[in-house]
Amino acid sequence: MAKLDAFDLRILARLQEDASLPLAELAEAVGLSSSPCWRRVQKLEESGYIKRRVALLDREKLKAGVTVFIAVKTARHSMEWLERFHAAVQDLPEIVDFYRMSGEIDYLLKACVCDIAAYDALYKKLISRIDLNDVTSMFAMEELKSTSAIPLGFAGER
């Protein structure tokens, strides 16, 4: 797909707000008729700009409202260890984000649990699977901003 144009960016912006929009509403919102809008959405999906469409769920209502950030330092920095750590985390549904970091910590994980006891069980599962040098857990007291929307301003620049 060629460079994204203003229509593509408007489509992406609207879909980030509500991916369940009927095609006619999406087309009207971005200033296209239905067929060209549908073709653009298809191209955006085929090109990988749209990875998938999901529902954003309410963690509180689903009893997973406690957010924990888990900072991990390791004494090992081999690819073998990283692959083992990656595998150890993959089937833990409580861990919703997993990053390799620069700076003071090596990895940062974000987990959603129902309470401290659930976090403790998660922690014990994690350390039973792989050796970690230092683990620091930080519980979010209040969520001040949370979005799944990607800033689109950079996409039109290049």
Residue pairs with C-beta under 8 A, 6 or more apart in sequence:
1 43
1 44
1 46
1 47
1 49
3 156
3 158
4 12
4 49
4 155
4 156
5 156
6 156
7 30
7 31
7 32
7 40
8 40
8 44
8 49
9 152
9 155
9 156
10 29
10 30
10 31
11 26
11 30
11 37
11 40
11 41
11 44
12 44
12 49
12 50
12 152
12 155
13 152
14 21
14 26
14 29
14 30
15 21
15 26
15 41
15 50
15 53
16 148
16 149
16 150
17 149
19 53
19 54
20 53
21 29
23 34
23 37
23 38
23 41
24 34
26 37
26 41
27 33
27 34
27 36
27 37
27 38
30 37
32 40
41 50
44 50
56 148
59 65
59 67
59 112
63 114
64 94
64 112
64 113
64 114
65 112
65 114
66 112
66 113
66 114
66 115
66 116
66 118
66 119
66 139
66 140
67 110
67 111
67 112
67 139
67 140
67 143
68 110
68 111
68 112
68 113
68 119
68 137
68 138
68 139
68 140
69 108
69 109
69 110
69 111
69 137
69 138
69 140
70 95
70 108
70 109
70 110
70 111
70 123
70 126
70 135
70 136
70 137
70 138
71 105
71 107
71 108
71 135
71 136
71 137
71 138
72 105
72 106
72 107
72 108
72 109
72 132
72 133
72 134
72 135
73 104
73 105
73 106
73 132
73 133
73 134
73 135
74 81
74 85
74 106
74 107
74 131
74 132
74 133
75 133
76 131
76 133
77 106
81 130
82 100
84 130
85 107
85 130
86 98
88 126
88 129
88 130
89 95
89 98
89 109
89 126
92 111
92 122
92 125
92 126
94 111
94 112
94 113
94 118
94 122
95 109
95 110
95 111
95 122
96 110
96 111
96 112
97 108
97 109
97 110
98 107
98 108
98 109
98 110
99 107
99 108
99 109
100 106
100 107
101 107
101 108
105 136
111 119
111 122
113 119
113 122
116 139
119 137
119 139
123 135
123 137
126 132
126 135
127 135
